[in-house]
Amino acid sequence: MDKPLALDVAAADDVVAAVREGGVASVTYTTYLFQPDVTRWLERMRALAAEHGPWEGAIARWAGTIDVPGNPYGASAWRRERGGLWDTGPHALSILRELLPPVERVSAGRGVRDAVNVALEHAGGAGSALSLTLTAPAGAGGSFATVWGPGGRHDLPRFHGTPQEGFTRAVDQLRECAATGREHLLGVGRAREAVAVLAAVEEHLARPAGERTTPVPRR
């Protein structure tokens, strides 16, 4: 499956139910989690957390440049409508969820064009922040993530493979799950979790500004 699994929680629940009732395997293709450079780094981060203690926080920026001429997603109607929150958000969440516990509470604010800045409270007390956009100016796109805690501070590496190679790995893993009956960690359950977070952010942003922000006093 591609990300996001759905654009609201009810629709995501329908997909989860269909997968469960059908007894089929599922894998959601989130690009970074099928690249060896990234998966090796995540394994090292998990080892450091096991040795020194859980990660305490993270920050991630995922920025697309959909308005730049030649962008292959420039004509994507749903991306234009839903923005970076729903297109780049699943990518950022896929990395943070590998490092931190599930998200329990969210708050968010709007930035320039479609930009959304999100604060996440995770189970157990860890916190993280996301900056998401699809309309970054030319030269200002790209993605990064940093995690910190007792094991130090570490930056997500850039991967050297291609999305197509990663997709091939996702298909291979799906076939293995179908053959063995093993449930993939990146199946519908994890994908539904991401939809729930993004829907909560969207709900927060729909509130009047006075109900979700505190104005800074001026002279």
C-alpha positions as CSV (number, residue, x, y, z in Angstrom):
1,M,0.0,0.0,0.0
2,D,1.0,3.6,-0.5
3,K,0.9,6.2,2.2
4,P,-1.3,7.6,3.7
5,L,-3.5,4.6,4.2
6,A,-6.5,6.9,4.2
7,L,-7.4,10.5,4.7
8,D,-9.5,10.0,7.8
9,V,-9.6,7.5,10.7
10,A,-12.9,5.9,9.7
11,A,-11.6,5.1,6.2
12,A,-8.4,3.7,7.7
13,D,-10.4,1.5,10.0
14,D,-12.3,0.1,7.0
15,V,-9.0,-0.9,5.3
16,V,-7.7,-2.5,8.5
17,A,-11.0,-4.4,8.9
18,A,-10.8,-5.6,5.3
19,V,-7.2,-6.8,5.7
20,R,-8.0,-8.6,8.9
21,E,-11.2,-10.2,7.6
22,G,-9.5,-11.2,4.3
23,G,-6.5,-12.8,6.2
24,V,-4.1,-11.2,3.8
25,A,-0.6,-9.7,4.3
26,S,0.0,-6.0,4.1
27,V,2.9,-3.6,3.8
28,T,2.8,0.1,3.6
29,Y,5.6,1.6,1.5
30,T,7.3,4.4,3.4
31,T,10.4,5.2,1.4
32,Y,13.0,5.6,4.0
33,L,12.2,2.4,5.9
34,F,13.1,0.2,2.9
35,Q,16.6,1.7,2.4
36,P,19.6,-0.1,4.0
37,D,21.4,3.1,5.0
38,V,18.4,4.1,7.1
39,T,17.5,0.7,8.5
40,R,21.1,0.1,9.6
41,W,21.0,3.5,11.3
42,L,17.7,2.6,13.1
43,E,19.2,-0.6,14.3
44,R,22.1,1.3,15.8
45,M,19.7,3.8,17.4
46,R,17.7,1.0,19.0
47,A,20.9,-0.6,20.3
48,L,22.0,2.8,21.8
49,A,18.6,3.2,23.5
50,A,18.8,-0.3,24.9
51,E,22.3,0.4,26.3
52,H,21.8,4.0,27.6
53,G,18.1,4.6,28.0
54,P,15.2,5.6,25.8
55,W,15.4,8.5,23.4
56,E,13.9,11.7,24.9
57,G,13.1,13.8,21.8
58,A,13.4,14.2,18.1
59,I,12.8,16.8,15.4
60,A,12.1,16.3,11.7
61,R,11.6,18.4,8.7
62,W,10.1,17.0,5.5
63,A,9.8,19.5,2.7
64,G,8.7,18.9,-0.9
65,T,8.9,21.4,-3.8
66,I,5.7,20.5,-5.7
67,D,5.6,23.9,-7.5
68,V,9.1,23.6,-9.0
69,P,8.8,23.0,-12.8
70,G,9.2,19.3,-13.6
71,N,8.1,18.0,-10.2
72,P,6.6,14.6,-11.0
73,Y,3.8,15.2,-8.4
74,G,2.9,18.6,-9.7
75,A,-0.5,17.5,-11.1
76,S,-1.5,15.4,-8.0
77,A,-4.9,16.7,-7.1
78,W,-5.0,15.1,-3.6
79,R,-1.6,16.4,-2.7
80,R,-2.6,19.9,-3.8
81,E,-5.8,19.6,-1.6
82,R,-4.3,18.0,1.5
83,G,-0.8,19.5,1.4
84,G,2.4,18.4,3.2
85,L,0.7,17.3,6.3
86,W,-0.7,14.3,4.5
87,D,2.0,13.7,1.9
88,T,5.2,14.3,3.8
89,G,3.8,13.7,7.3
90,P,3.7,9.9,6.9
91,H,7.3,9.9,6.0
92,A,8.4,11.9,9.0
93,L,6.2,9.9,11.3
94,S,7.5,6.6,10.0
95,I,11.0,7.6,11.2
96,L,9.9,9.0,14.6
97,R,7.8,6.0,15.3
98,E,10.8,3.7,14.9
99,L,12.6,5.7,17.6
100,L,9.9,6.9,20.0
101,P,6.7,5.4,21.6
102,P,3.2,6.1,20.1
103,V,1.9,9.6,20.0
104,E,-0.7,10.5,22.6
105,R,-1.3,14.2,22.1
106,V,-0.7,16.8,19.3
107,S,-0.7,20.5,18.8
108,A,0.1,22.4,15.7
109,G,0.3,25.8,13.9
110,R,0.2,26.9,10.3
111,G,3.2,28.4,8.4
112,V,3.7,29.9,5.0
113,R,1.6,28.4,2.1
114,D,0.7,24.8,3.2
115,A,3.4,24.5,5.9
116,V,2.4,22.9,9.2
117,N,4.5,22.8,12.4
118,V,3.5,20.0,14.8
119,A,4.4,19.3,18.4
120,L,3.9,15.7,19.5
121,E,3.7,14.2,23.0
122,H,4.6,10.6,23.1
123,A,3.8,7.9,25.6
124,G,6.2,7.9,28.5
125,G,7.1,11.6,28.2
126,A,9.2,11.9,25.1
127,G,8.4,14.9,22.8
128,S,9.0,15.6,19.1
129,A,8.4,18.3,16.5
130,L,7.6,18.1,12.8
131,S,7.9,20.8,10.1
132,L,6.0,19.7,7.0
133,T,5.4,21.3,3.6
134,L,5.0,20.4,0.0
135,T,5.5,23.9,-1.3
136,A,9.1,24.8,-0.2
137,P,10.8,27.2,-2.6
138,A,13.3,25.9,-5.1
139,G,16.5,25.0,-3.3
140,A,14.7,24.8,0.1
141,G,13.4,21.3,-0.1
142,G,14.7,18.1,1.5
143,S,14.3,16.2,4.7
144,F,16.2,15.6,7.9
145,A,15.6,14.2,11.4
146,T,17.6,14.3,14.6
147,V,17.1,12.3,17.8
148,W,18.6,12.8,21.2
149,G,18.7,11.3,24.6
150,P,21.1,9.5,27.0
151,G,22.8,7.9,24.0
152,G,23.7,11.3,22.5
153,R,22.4,13.2,19.5
154,H,22.2,11.6,16.1
155,D,21.1,12.6,12.6
156,L,19.2,10.5,10.1
157,P,21.5,9.6,7.3
158,R,20.7,10.3,3.6
159,F,20.1,7.1,1.7
160,H,22.0,6.2,-1.5
161,G,19.6,3.9,-3.1
162,T,16.5,4.7,-5.2
163,P,12.8,4.7,-4.3
164,Q,12.3,2.0,-6.9
165,E,14.9,-0.3,-5.2
166,G,13.1,0.3,-1.9
167,F,9.7,-0.5,-3.4
168,T,11.2,-3.8,-4.7
169,R,12.2,-4.7,-1.1
170,A,8.7,-3.8,0.1
171,V,7.2,-6.2,-2.4
172,D,9.7,-8.9,-1.5
173,Q,8.8,-8.5,2.2
174,L,5.1,-8.6,1.4
175,R,5.5,-11.9,-0.5
176,E,7.4,-13.3,2.5
177,C,4.7,-12.3,4.9
178,A,2.0,-13.8,2.6
179,A,4.0,-17.1,2.5
180,T,4.7,-17.3,6.2
181,G,1.7,-15.7,7.8
182,R,4.0,-13.2,9.6
183,E,2.5,-9.8,10.2
184,H,4.7,-7.0,8.9
185,L,5.6,-4.3,11.4
186,L,4.7,-1.7,8.7
187,G,1.3,-3.3,7.9
188,V,-2.1,-1.7,8.2
189,G,-1.9,-1.3,12.0
190,R,1.1,1.0,11.8
191,A,-0.4,2.9,8.8
192,R,-3.6,3.4,10.7
193,E,-1.7,4.8,13.6
194,A,-0.1,7.5,11.3
195,V,-3.5,8.4,9.9
196,A,-4.9,8.9,13.5
197,V,-2.0,11.3,14.3
198,L,-2.5,13.3,11.1
199,A,-6.2,13.5,11.6
200,A,-5.7,14.7,15.1
201,V,-3.4,17.5,13.8
202,E,-6.0,18.4,11.2
203,E,-8.7,18.6,13.9
204,H,-6.5,20.8,16.0
205,L,-5.8,23.2,13.1
206,A,-9.5,23.5,12.4
207,R,-10.1,25.2,15.7
208,P,-10.2,29.0,15.8
209,A,-6.8,30.5,16.3
210,G,-7.8,31.9,19.7
211,E,-8.6,28.4,21.0
212,R,-5.3,26.8,19.9
213,T,-2.8,29.6,20.4
214,T,-1.7,32.0,23.1
215,P,-1.0,35.5,21.9
216,V,2.3,37.1,22.8
217,P,1.8,40.4,24.8
218,R,3.0,43.5,23.0
219,R,3.8,46.9,24.4
